Amino acid sequence: MATEADAGVHGEEMTLTVDELAARAGVTVRTVRFYGTRGLLPPPSIGPRRVGRYGPAHLARLALIEELQHQGMTLAAIERYLEQLPDDLSAHDLAIHRAVVASWAPDSPEEATRAELERRAGRELSGQDVERLAAMGVLQRTGEGEEGYRLDPGLLRLGVELLDVPIAHETILAARSVLLEHSRAAAQELTRLFRDEVWDPGQVAAMKSLSAHMQPIVVQALVTAFQRFLKEELREAFTAR
């Protein structure tokens, strides 16, 4: 039977209690309430029996806050960052912001036990779930027994969300291959363009600084362009039928 927390997968608005939200986000209830008092999280909607209900945007905002903290931003800096965002951003829009933020720093795989992995995932993971996450490149066993894993924190939340998507696992892996292939091709072409048109061998330090400054801008441009083209292609594909 589908639970209320799974409703978003079936086209209905997902709603969570504060305990469910904290578990899914991998934080404590105290942290959720603290963020609420600081204005980092919008207030929940009030349901029956005066119980606060949280939705996908709250979960996505918690993920964004976690990523900003991972990049070393202080709470005050995170507050300033979030204040600049529109109040009506959807969970999808917040996920794009998080993807752009995650691109600011190089990947840093983390070691985790099975318990830590499930805490980060915000749910229990079956053996099949772990195998699927491994197939998607989200994690790999470290060889120190079945309880040791090396995971990509930037991909973990996305991988966990894909576990509940009603699409065949083979289709998800095929889509991943397409994205990886074209992402690498775009990265290679942009690097060639930067090297041939911008790079100055006599100004190595300045060029490295410029490259680091441009990286999040380029990633945001790519994400924005891809989002626009995907919407257009999907609209064409399904309205023509």
Helices and strands as residue ranges (DSSP letters): G 4-10, H 18-25, H 29-37, E 45-46, G 48-50, E 52-53, H 56-70, H 75-83, H 91-102, E 110-113, H 114-121, H 127-135, E 139-141, E 148-151, H 153-163, H 169-197, H 204-239
